[in-house]
Amino acid sequence: AHAALDEARLERRTRELDQKLAEEELMRLERLRETTVSEMQIAKARTEVEKQKVAVEMHDAAVIRREFEEKRLASDREAAIGSLLRELAADEGELAVARSAAARQENDIERYCVRAPAAGVVGELATLAPGAFVSAGARLGTVVSPGRVGVEALFSPADAVGRVREGQRAELSLDGFSRLEFGSFPLSVERVASESRAGSIQVELALHASAAPTVPLEHGLPGSVRVEIERVSPVALLLRSVGHAVRSTANVKSGASDG
């Protein structure tokens, strides 16, 4: 549109020059009227001047028409841009609504997914019938994570509190595997619970790295643990037993005299 308008303006300038040239020719012929120029030539020159005036006016009208056309096209472009912007805003609003709906659906999907907190092998599953309702956070099973095998033992508080400590040596005998045939596994106490739970003290023990198990160790193997709480010589044990017996006799005699 700009190029067409510039072209029309250049064409008008050309017509103005042609008109000026025709007017100068007419003036020259009028000055020569008394000598060699005929009235017919002067009339033709006047006609040419009028034709050039009309051509200039036509190009003026063409320039004005093109200017209006350019304004109309610019207005149409602005209207089209405004319409596209409105459509873009509407599409962005729909996209935001769709993203929100997708986020809600993903949240709903997550709520209906059963996912373990860690990778591993399923060691235990809850007994559920098809269609059973499961509340959020309910325990559905046990997953055994790959890694170092540990041992957990439960002791009565009277046997463990104040006697079982970290670093003490221990040994594990597995139920179902004869101690005489398969032997026992050396352990060391790693952690002792500070409070009892369900009437027992939980003690965590670690297998010695130098031990070479003759039985494949895996999760859930039952057995018994013996912890070495102290070492004393036979003489010390004998003296301790004699001292205990003497104290018991003294207590009996004292009770008899008081009676």
VEXMI-541023 format. One record per atom (N, C-alpha, C, O): residue in one letter; x, y, z. Coordinates in pm, whole numbers, padded with zeros to 5 digits, always signed. Example, Ala and Ser with C-alpha at 12.3 -4.5 7.8 and 13.67 -1.06 7.14 Angstrom:
// VEXMI-541023
A+01319-00569+00780
A+01230-00450+00780
A+01320-00330+00780
A+01424-00332+00846
S+01285-00225+00708
S+01367-00106+00714
S+01290+00003+00787
S+01341+00114+00804
END
This chain:
// VEXMI-541023
A+00084-00120+00000
A+00000+00000+00000
A+00088+00125+00000
A+00059+00221-00071
H+00194+00125+00079
H+00285+00240+00082
H+00352+00258-00055
H+00367+00370-00103
A+00393+00147-00117
A+00459+00155-00247
A+00364+00210-00353
A+00403+00293-00435
A+00238+00163-00351
A+00141+00212-00449
A+00114+00361-00429
A+00098+00434-00527
L+00108+00406-00305
L+00085+00548-00277
L+00204+00632-00324
L+00185+00739-00382
D+00324+00584-00300
D+00442+00658-00346
D+00446+00664-00499
D+00484+00765-00557
E+00406+00555-00562
E+00403+00553-00709
E+00302+00653-00763
E+00329+00721-00861
A+00185+00661-00700
A+00083+00757-00745
A+00132+00901-00727
A+00104+00987-00811
R+00204+00926-00618
R+00256+01062-00597
R+00362+01098-00702
R+00366+01212-00750
L+00448+01003-00736
L+00546+01028-00840
L+00480+01050-00976
L+00524+01135-01053
E+00376+00976-01003
E+00302+00994-01130
E+00237+01132-01134
E+00236+01195-01240
R+00183+01180-01024
R+00124+01314-01019
R+00231+01420-01045
R+00208+01518-01116
R+00352+01398-00985
R+00460+01493-01009
R+00496+01498-01157
R+00525+01605-01210
T+00493+01384-01223
T+00522+01379-01367
T+00417+01457-01445
T+00451+01531-01537
R+00289+01441-01408
R+00182+01514-01476
R+00194+01664-01453
R+00163+01743-01542
E+00238+01704-01334
E+00259+01847-01309
E+00366+01904-01401
E+00352+02016-01452
L+00475+01827-01421
L+00579+01873-01511
L+00528+01882-01655
L+00560+01976-01728
D+00447+01782-01696
D+00389+01788-01832
D+00298+01909-01846
D+00299+01975-01950
Q+00221+01940-01743
Q+00133+02057-01747
Q+00215+02186-01757
Q+00181+02276-01833
K+00322+02193-01680
K+00406+02313-01685
K+00469+02330-01823
K+00477+02441-01876
L+00512+02217-01882
L+00570+02222-02015
L+00467+02267-02117
L+00500+02346-02206
A+00341+02218-02107
A+00235+02258-02200
A+00202+02406-02184
A+00178+02474-02284
E+00202+02458-02063
E+00174+02600-02041
E+00285+02687-02100
E+00257+02790-02162
E+00409+02645-02082
E+00519+02722-02141
E+00512+02720-02294
E+00540+02821-02358
E+00473+02608-02351
E+00458+02600-02498
E+00347+02692-02546
E+00359+02756-02650
L+00237+02699-02469
L+00126+02787-02506
L+00169+02933-02501
L+00134+03010-02590
M+00243+02973-02400
M+00291+03110-02388
M+00385+03144-02504
M+00379+03254-02557
R+00468+03051-02541
R+00559+03076-02653
R+00482+03095-02783
R+00515+03184-02862
L+00379+03012-02806
L+00300+03024-02928
L+00222+03155-02931
L+00208+03216-03037
E+00171+03198-02818
E+00097+03326-02815
E+00188+03444-02845
E+00145+03542-02907
R+00314+03436-02802
R+00406+03544-02834
R+00438+03549-02985
R+00474+03653-03040
L+00424+03433-03051
L+00452+03425-03193
L+00327+03433-03278
L+00330+03405-03399
R+00217+03469-03216
R+00090+03471-03290
R+00096+03569-03408
R+00042+03539-03515
E+00157+03680-03392
E+00157+03783-03495
E+00250+03751-03611
E+00248+03821-03713
T+00329+03651-03598
T+00429+03622-03702
T+00397+03494-03777
T+00333+03498-03882
T+00443+03380-03723
T+00434+03255-03799
T+00338+03153-03742
T+00314+03051-03806
V+00281+03176-03621
V+00198+03076-03555
V+00052+03102-03589
V+00004+03216-03588
S-00017+02992-03620
S-00158+03004-03654
S-00244+02986-03531
S-00198+02938-03428
E-00368+03024-03545
E-00463+03007-03435
E-00488+02860-03404
E-00518+02824-03290
M-00475+02776-03504
M-00495+02634-03482
M-00389+02577-03387
M-00420+02496-03300
Q-00266+02618-03404
Q-00159+02572-03316
Q-00179+02619-03173
Q-00155+02547-03077
I-00225+02746-03162
I-00249+02799-03026
I-00363+02723-02961
I-00356+02695-02842
A-00468+02688-03036
A-00581+02614-02981
A-00538+02474-02935
A-00582+02425-02831
K-00452+02411-03016
K-00401+02280-02975
K-00320+02288-02846
K-00327+02200-02759
A-00242+02396-02836
A-00161+02413-02714
A-00250+02433-02593
A-00224+02377-02486
R-00358+02516-02609
R-00449+02534-02497
R-00516+02403-02459
R-00533+02373-02340
T-00554+02325-02559
T-00616+02195-02531
T-00520+02104-02454
T-00561+02034-02361
E-00392+02105-02494
E-00294+02022-02424
E-00276+02066-02279
E-00259+01983-02190
V-00281+02197-02257
V-00271+02246-02119
V-00389+02197-02036
V-00373+02154-01922
E-00509+02205-02095
E-00627+02159-02022
E-00621+02009-01994
E-00660+01962-01886
K-00571+01933-02094
K-00559+01789-02073
K-00462+01758-01958
K-00487+01668-01877
Q-00353+01831-01952
Q-00258+01808-01843
Q-00317+01848-01708
Q-00290+01783-01607
K-00396+01954-01705
K-00464+01991-01580
K-00557+01880-01533
K-00561+01845-01415
V-00634+01826-01631
V-00726+01717-01596
V-00648+01595-01546
V-00691+01528-01452
A-00534+01566-01611
A-00453+01450-01569
A-00401+01469-01427
A-00397+01374-01348
V-00361+01593-01395
V-00312+01620-01259
V-00424+01601-01158
V-00405+01541-01052
E-00543+01653-01192
E-00656+01637-01100
E-00693+01489-01081
E-00726+01446-00971
M-00685+01414-01192
M-00714+01270-01180
M-00613+01202-01087
M-00651+01117-01006
H-00486+01239-01099
H-00387+01179-01012
H-00401+01227-00868
H-00369+01154-00774
D-00450+01350-00851
D-00480+01397-00715
D-00588+01309-00652
D-00578+01268-00537
A-00691+01282-00733
A-00798+01196-00683
A-00746+01055-00654
A-00787+00992-00556
A-00655+01006-00742
A-00599+00872-00720
A-00516+00868-00592
A-00521+00770-00517
V-00438+00976-00568
V-00357+00980-00446
V-00447+00981-00323
V-00422+00910-00226
I-00553+01064-00328
I-00646+01070-00214
I-00712+00933-00192
I-00727+00887-00079
R-00753+00869-00305
R-00816+00737-00293
R-00721+00635-00231
R-00760+00554-00147
R-00595+00640-00275
R-00498+00546-00219
R-00469+00576-00071
R-00448+00484+00008
E-00468+00704-00036
E-00448+00736+00105
E-00562+00683+00192
E-00539+00628+00300
F-00685+00699+00143
F-00799+00642+00215
F-00791+00489+00220
F-00825+00427+00320
E-00745+00431+00109
E-00733+00286+00103
E-00629+00237+00205
E-00649+00137+00274
E-00517+00311+00213
E-00416+00272+00311
E-00468+00284+00453
E-00442+00197+00536
K-00541+00391+00484
K-00600+00407+00617
K-00698+00294+00647
K-00702+00240+00757
R-00779+00260+00543
R-00876+00152+00564
R-00804+00020+00591
R-00844-00057+00679
L-00697-00007+00513
L-00622-00130+00534
L-00556-00132+00674
L-00553-00234+00741
A-00504-00016+00715
A-00445-00009+00849
A-00549-00033+00956
A-00523-00102+01055
S-00670+00024+00937
S-00778+00001+01033
S-00819-00146+01035
S-00844-00203+01141
D-00824-00206+00914
D-00858-00348+00909
D-00752-00432+00979
D-00784-00528+01049
R-00624-00395+00958
R-00518-00469+01024
R-00528-00456+01176
R-00512-00554+01249
E-00554-00334+01222
E-00568-00315+01367
E-00686-00395+01422
E-00678-00455+01529
A-00797-00396+01345
A-00913-00474+01389
A-00879-00624+01392
A-00919-00696+01484
A-00805-00670+01288
A-00768-00812+01285
A-00674-00845+01400
A-00687-00950+01464
I-00578-00755+01427
I-00487-00779+01539
I-00563-00781+01671
I-00537-00866+01757
G-00658-00688+01687
G-00739-00688+01809
G-00818-00816+01825
G-00828-00872+01934
S-00874-00864+01711
S-00949-00990+01716
S-00858-01107+01753
S-00896-01193+01831
L-00737-01108+01694
L-00643-01215+01727
L-00600-01209+01873
L-00586-01312+01938
L-00579-01087+01925
L-00541-01074+02065
L-00652-01124+02157
L-00625-01189+02258
R-00778-01092+02121
R-00890-01142+02201
R-00897-01294+02195
R-00920-01360+02297
E-00877-01350+02075
E-00877-01497+02064
E-00762-01557+02143
E-00777-01661+02207
L-00644-01491+02139
L-00530-01540+02214
L-00559-01538+02365
L-00526-01632+02436
A-00620-01428+02412
A-00654-01420+02554
A-00753-01530+02592
A-00742-01592+02698
A-00852-01554+02504
A-00948-01660+02532
A-00880-01797+02533
A-00909-01881+02619
D-00790-01819+02436
D-00718-01947+02432
D-00629-01966+02555
D-00620-02076+02610
E-00564-01857+02597
E-00480-01866+02718
E-00565-01897+02841
E-00524-01974+02928
G-00685-01836+02847
G-00774-01867+02958
G-00817-02014+02956
G-00818-02080+03059
E-00853-02063+02836
E-00890-02205+02824
E-00771-02296+02858
E-00789-02400+02920
L-00650-02254+02817
L-00532-02334+02849
L-00508-02339+03000
L-00474-02444+03054
A-00527-02224+03067
A-00509-02223+03212
A-00612-02313+03280
A-00580-02385+03375
V-00737-02308+03230
V-00840-02395+03288
V-00806-02542+03262
V-00824-02626+03350
A-00757-02572+03140
A-00721-02711+03109
A-00604-02759+03194
A-00603-02873+03240
R-00505-02671+03216
R-00393-02709+03301
R-00438-02733+03444
R-00392-02827+03510
S-00528-02648+03492
S-00580-02668+03628
S-00656-02800+03638
S-00642-02874+03735
A-00738-02829+03535
A-00810-02956+03536
A-00714-03074+03529
A-00734-03176+03595
A-00608-03061+03447
A-00509-03168+03437
A-00437-03189+03571
A-00411-03302+03611
A-00407-03077+03639
A-00341-03089+03770
A-00432-03159+03870
A-00387-03243+03948
R-00562-03125+03866
R-00656-03193+03956
R-00665-03341+03923
R-00670-03425+04013
Q-00668-03374+03794
Q-00675-03515+03756
Q-00548-03590+03797
Q-00555-03704+03843
E-00432-03525+03779
E-00308-03589+03823
E-00308-03611+03974
E-00261-03713+04023
N-00362-03514+04046
N-00372-03530+04191
N-00466-03645+04226
N-00437-03724+04316
D-00578-03655+04155
D-00670-03767+04180
D-00603-03900+04146
D-00620-03999+04218
I-00525-03902+04036
I-00455-04026+03999
I-00356-04064+04107
I-00344-04181+04144
E-00283-03964+04158
E-00187-03992+04265
E-00257-04047+04389
E-00203-04134+04458
R-00376-03996+04417
R-00449-04043+04536
R-00492-04188+04521
R-00506-04259+04621
Y-00514-04232+04398
Y-00561-04369+04375
Y-00447-04466+04344
Y-00472-04584+04317
C-00323-04418+04347
C-00208-04504+04319
C-00152-04560+04450
C-00145-04492+04552
V-00113-04684+04444
V-00047-04749+04558
V+00102-04752+04526
V+00144-04817+04430
R+00180-04682+04606
R+00322-04669+04577
R+00402-04688+04705
R+00371-04631+04809
A+00505-04768+04695
A+00592-04793+04812
A+00686-04675+04832
A+00726-04612+04734
P+00721-04644+04956
P+00813-04531+04979
P+00955-04558+04935
P+01035-04465+04924
A+00988-04685+04907
A+01124-04719+04866
A+01119-04841+04776
A+01023-04918+04778
A+01223-04857+04696
A+01231-04973+04607
A+01277-05096+04684
A+01349-05085+04783
G+01235-05210+04638
G+01275-05333+04704
G+01185-05449+04664
G+01115-05444+04563
V+01190-05552+04746
V+01111-05674+04723
V+00998-05680+04824
V+01018-05651+04942
V+00880-05717+04776
V+00764-05727+04866
V+00787-05843+04963
V+00804-05958+04922
G+00787-05809+05091
G+00807-05912+05192
G+00679-05955+05260
G+00671-06065+05315
E+00577-05869+05255
E+00451-05901+05322
E+00340-05818+05259
E+00362-05702+05224
L+00222-05877+05245
L+00107-05808+05188
L-00014-05828+05278
L-00035-05935+05335
A-00095-05722+05288
A-00218-05732+05366
A-00320-05814+05287
A-00321-05812+05164
T-00405-05885+05357
T-00509-05966+05295
T-00628-05877+05264
T-00698-05833+05355
L-00651-05850+05136
L-00759-05762+05092
L-00841-05833+04985
L-00786-05898+04895
A-00972-05819+04996
A-01061-05876+04894
A-01081-05775+04782
A-01069-05654+04806
P-01112-05820+04661
P-01137-05726+04551
P-01252-05631+04587
P-01357-05674+04635
G-01230-05502+04564
G-01330-05401+04595
G-01324-05349+04737
G-01407-05267+04776
A-01227-05397+04815
A-01217-05351+04954
A-01173-05206+04957
A-01095-05162+04873
F-01224-05130+05054
F-01187-04990+05070
F-01058-04979+05149
F-01039-05045+05252
V-00968-04895+05100
V-00840-04872+05166
V-00828-04722+05192
V-00835-04642+05099
S-00809-04685+05315
S-00795-04543+05348
S-00655-04496+05317
S-00561-04576+05309
A-00641-04365+05299
A-00510-04307+05268
A-00415-04329+05384
A-00450-04307+05500
G-00294-04372+05352
G-00192-04394+05454
G-00198-04530+05520
G-00117-04559+05608
A-00294-04612+05479
A-00304-04745+05541
A-00186-04831+05499
A-00135-04820+05388
R-00142-04917+05589
R-00030-05006+05561
R-00081-05128+05485
R-00164-05204+05536
L-00031-05147+05364
L-00076-05257+05280
L+00027-05369+05269
L-00004-05476+05216
G+00144-05345+05317
G+00246-05449+05307
G+00379-05399+05355
G+00392-05289+05410
T+00479-05481+05333
T+00616-05450+05372
T+00707-05471+05254
T+00701-05574+05186
V+00793-05372+05229
V+00890-05380+05120
V+01029-05388+05180
V+01068-05304+05262
V+01103-05489+05139
V+01238-05508+05189
V+01334-05444+05089
V+01347-05490+04976
S+01400-05339+05131
S+01493-05268+05044
S+01623-05346+05031
S+01667-05409+05127
P+01686-05343+04915
P+01815-05410+04900
P+01922-05340+04982
P+01919-05217+04997
G+02014-05416+05035
G+02121-05356+05115
G+02170-05454+05220
G+02152-05575+05207
R+02230-05401+05322
R+02290-05482+05427
R+02181-05552+05509
R+02080-05491+05545
V+02204-05679+05538
V+02110-05756+05620
V+02137-05725+05766
V+02251-05732+05811
G+02034-05692+05839
G+02045-05664+05981
G+01965-05762+06064
G+01886-05841+06012
V+01987-05757+06194
V+01918-05847+06287
V+01850-05761+06393
V+01911-05669+06449
E+01724-05792+06421
E+01651-05725+06527
E+01608-05830+06629
E+01555-05936+06593
A+01631-05800+06756
A+01595-05893+06863
A+01514-05820+06968
A+01530-05700+06988
L+01425-05894+07035
L+01341-05839+07141
L+01379-05906+07273
L+01381-06028+07283
F+01410-05824+07373
F+01447-05873+07505
F+01349-05816+07607
F+01290-05710+07587
S+01334-05888+07717
S+01254-05832+07827
S+01332-05718+07890
S+01455-05723+07894
P+01265-05617+07940
P+01336-05504+08001
P+01428-05547+08115
P+01535-05488+08132
A+01391-05649+08192
A+01476-05693+08303
A+01608-05748+08255
A+01708-05738+08325
D+01611-05808+08132
D+01734-05865+08080
D+01818-05764+08002
D+01940-05778+07993
A+01754-05662+07947
A+01825-05573+07855
A+01862-05439+07916
A+01972-05389+07891
V+01774-05379+07995
V+01798-05243+08044
V+01918-05243+08138
V+01920-05317+08237
G+02016-05161+08107
G+02136-05149+08190
G+02238-05257+08167
G+02346-05251+08225
R+02210-05355+08084
R+02303-05466+08064
R+02347-05478+07918
R+02465-05501+07890
V+02252-05462+07825
V+02286-05471+07683
V+02326-05331+07635
V+02250-05235+07652
R+02446-05319+07577
R+02499-05191+07533
R+02557-05205+07392
R+02584-05315+07344
E+02574-05092+07330
E+02631-05090+07194
E+02774-05142+07197
E+02850-05116+07291
G+02809-05217+07093
G+02942-05271+07080
G+02960-05409+07138
G+03062-05473+07111
Q+02865-05459+07218
Q+02879-05592+07276
Q+02869-05699+07168
Q+02800-05682+07067
R+02938-05810+07192
R+02934-05920+07097
R+02811-06007+07122
R+02761-06016+07234
A+02766-06070+07015
A+02648-06156+07024
A+02658-06262+06916
A+02749-06259+06833
E+02564-06353+06918
E+02559-06457+06815
E+02414-06490+06786
E+02326-06478+06871
L+02390-06532+06660
L+02256-06562+06611
L+02248-06709+06574
L+02334-06761+06502
S+02145-06775+06624
S+02113-06912+06584
S+01978-06911+06517
S+01881-06861+06573
L+01970-06966+06397
L+01846-06964+06319
L+01761-07086+06350
L+01810-07198+06360
D+01631-07061+06365
D+01537-07170+06382
D+01525-07246+06250
D+01519-07185+06143
G+01522-07376+06258
G+01512-07457+06136
G+01647-07494+06079
G+01654-07575+05986
F+01755-07435+06131
F+01890-07471+06086
F+01969-07511+06211
F+01997-07429+06298
S+02005-07636+06217
S+02071-07689+06336
S+02200-07613+06366
S+02282-07589+06278
R+02215-07577+06492
R+02336-07507+06533
R+02459-07595+06515
R+02566-07546+06479
L+02444-07728+06538
L+02557-07819+06524
L+02602-07831+06379
L+02720-07849+06351
E+02505-07822+06286
E+02538-07840+06144
E+02576-07709+06077
E+02673-07703+06001
F+02500-07605+06104
F+02522-07479+06035
F+02595-07376+06120
F+02641-07274+06067
G+02607-07399+06249
G+02676-07306+06335
G+02592-07183+06365
G+02473-07179+06337
S+02658-07082+06422
S+02591-06957+06456
S+02661-06842+06383
S+02770-06859+06328
F+02597-06727+06383
F+02649-06610+06312
F+02695-06506+06413
F+02616-06469+06500
P+02818-06459+06405
P+02865-06357+06498
P+02801-06221+06470
P+02788-06180+06355
L+02763-06154+06577
L+02696-06024+06567
L+02764-05926+06661
L+02847-05962+06743
S+02725-05799+06645
S+02763-05695+06740
S+02643-05602+06758
S+02571-05574+06663
V+02622-05555+06880
V+02508-05468+06911
V+02533-05330+06851
V+02636-05268+06875
E+02436-05283+06771
E+02447-05151+06709
E+02364-05046+06779
E+02409-04933+06797
R+02245-05081+06820
R+02155-04982+06878
R+02060-05051+06976
R+02011-05161+06950
V+02036-04985+07089
V+01944-05037+07190
V+01835-04933+07213
V+01864-04815+07236
A+01711-04976+07207
A+01600-04883+07227
A+01601-04831+07369
A+01633-04904+07464
S+01565-04703+07383
S+01565-04642+07517
S+01437-04669+07593
S+01434-04654+07715
E+01331-04708+07525
E+01203-04736+07590
E+01149-04869+07539
E+01178-04912+07428
S+01071-04931+07623
S+01011-05060+07585
S+00886-05035+07502
S+00818-04934+07516
R+00859-05129+07416
R+00739-05125+07332
R+00674-05262+07337
R+00736-05364+07307
A+00548-05262+07376
A+00473-05387+07391
A+00543-05481+07488
A+00542-05602+07471
G+00605-05423+07591
G+00669-05504+07694
G+00804-05559+07657
G+00854-05648+07726
S+00867-05511+07549
S+00997-05563+07506
S+01088-05447+07468
S+01043-05339+07430
I+01218-05473+07479
I+01319-05377+07436
I+01376-05425+07303
I+01423-05539+07293
Q+01373-05340+07202
Q+01423-05378+07070
Q+01573-05347+07064
Q+01617-05239+07100
V+01648-05445+07016
V+01793-05433+07001
V+01827-05463+06855
V+01788-05566+06801
E+01902-05372+06792
E+01946-05391+06655
E+02092-05436+06656
E+02175-05379+06725
L+02121-05540+06576
L+02255-05598+06572
L+02302-05608+06427
L+02221-05615+06335
A+02433-05608+06410
A+02493-05615+06276
A+02576-05741+06265
A+02643-05782+06360
L+02570-05801+06146
L+02654-05917+06117
L+02798-05873+06097
L+02823-05768+06038
H+02891-05951+06145
H+03031-05920+06123
H+03065-05936+05976
H+03021-06030+05910
A+03145-05842+05926
A+03182-05848+05784
A+03267-05970+05752
A+03265-06018+05639
S+03341-06020+05850
S+03428-06136+05826
S+03353-06268+05828
S+03408-06371+05790
A+03226-06266+05871
A+03150-06391+05880
A+03112-06439+05741
A+03076-06359+05655
A+03120-06568+05719
A+03080-06628+05591
A+02959-06717+05617
A+02975-06833+05654
P+02836-06664+05598
P+02716-06741+05630
P+02706-06867+05546
P+02728-06866+05425
T+02673-06975+05612
T+02649-07101+05541
T+02503-07115+05501
T+02467-07210+05432
V+02421-07022+05543
V+02278-07022+05509
V+02248-06890+05438
V+02291-06785+05486
P+02176-06891+05325
P+02139-06765+05259
P+02052-06681+05352
P+01940-06719+05386
L+02104-06566+05392
L+02030-06479+05483
L+01934-06393+05404
L+01972-06331+05304
E+01812-06390+05448
E+01710-06308+05383
E+01612-06260+05488
E+01614-06304+05603
H+01526-06168+05445
H+01433-06105+05537
H+01334-06208+05593
H+01282-06293+05521
G+01310-06197+05724
G+01206-06277+05788
G+01253-06407+05850
G+01170-06481+05904
L+01381-06438+05846
L+01427-06563+05907
L+01419-06552+06060
L+01477-06459+06116
P+01349-06644+06128
P+01340-06638+06274
P+01461-06707+06339
P+01523-06795+06280
G+01491-06666+06459
G+01601-06728+06532
G+01610-06670+06672
G+01521-06599+06718
S+01719-06702+06739
S+01742-06654+06875
S+01879-06588+06882
S+01972-06630+06814
V+01889-06485+06967
V+02012-06407+06981
V+02060-06417+07125
V+01982-06404+07219
R+02189-06440+07140
R+02252-06439+07271
R+02356-06328+07272
R+02441-06320+07184
V+02348-06242+07373
V+02437-06127+07385
V+02533-06150+07500
V+02491-06188+07610
E+02661-06128+07476
E+02762-06140+07579
E+02770-06007+07654
E+02817-05907+07600
I+02723-06005+07778
I+02717-05879+07854
I+02843-05858+07938
I+02875-05744+07972
E+02916-05966+07974
E+03041-05951+08049
E+03118-06082+08041
E+03065-06186+08004
R+03248-06071+08079
R+03334-06189+08085
R+03397-06195+08226
R+03457-06099+08273
V+03382-06311+08290
V+03441-06331+08423
V+03507-06469+08427
V+03471-06559+08352
S+03604-06481+08514
S+03675-06609+08527
S+03594-06705+08613
S+03505-06662+08687
P+03623-06833+08605
P+03551-06929+08690
P+03568-06898+08839
P+03474-06915+08917
V+03688-06851+08879
V+03709-06817+09020
V+03617-06704+09062
V+03559-06708+09170
A+03604-06600+08973
A+03515-06489+09006
A+03371-06536+09016
A+03297-06492+09104
L+03332-06626+08927
L+03196-06680+08935
L+03177-06757+09066
L+03071-06747+09129
L+03280-06835+09107
L+03270-06911+09231
L+03260-06818+09351
L+03177-06839+09440
L+03345-06714+09351
L+03341-06619+09463
L+03207-06545+09466
L+03151-06519+09573
R+03156-06511+09346
R+03027-06441+09340
R+02917-06531+09393
R+02827-06485+09465
S+02923-06659+09359
S+02820-06753+09407
S+02831-06771+09559
S+02730-06776+09628
V+02956-06781+09611
V+02974-06796+09756
V+02925-06672+09829
V+02859-06682+09932
G+02958-06554+09776
G+02911-06431+09838
G+02761-06420+09839
G+02701-06374+09936
H+02698-06464+09730
H+02552-06462+09723
H+02492-06558+09826
H+02391-06528+09889
A+02555-06674+09841
A+02504-06772+09937
A+02521-06722+10079
A+02432-06740+10162
V+02636-06657+10108
V+02658-06603+10243
V+02557-06496+10276
V+02503-06493+10387
R+02529-06407+10180
R+02431-06301+10204
R+02293-06360+10226
R+02218-06312+10311
S+02259-06461+10152
S+02128-06524+10169
S+02117-06589+10307
S+02011-06579+10369
T+02223-06655+10357
T+02220-06717+10489
T+02208-06613+10598
T+02133-06630+10694
A+02283-06502+10583
A+02276-06395+10683
A+02138-06336+10688
A+02088-06306+10797
N+02073-06320+10574
N+01940-06264+10572
N+01841-06360+10642
N+01751-06315+10713
V+01857-06487+10622
V+01768-06584+10686
V+01787-06581+10836
V+01688-06576+10910
K+01915-06584+10884
K+01938-06579+11027
K+01888-06451+11089
K+01831-06451+11198
S+01909-06342+11020
S+01862-06213+11074
S+01713-06214+11085
S+01658-06162+11182
G+01647-06268+10991
G+01503-06273+10996
G+01456-06362+11109
G+01353-06334+11171
A+01531-06469+11139
A+01490-06559+11248
A+01504-06492+11382
A+01418-06506+11468
S+01615-06417+11401
S+01635-06350+11531
S+01531-06242+11554
S+01483-06221+11665
D+01495-06173+11441
D+01392-06072+11459
D+01259-06134+11493
D+01180-06075+11567
G+01234-06250+11441
G+01106-06315+11471
G+01103-06362+11615
G+01003-06419+11659
END
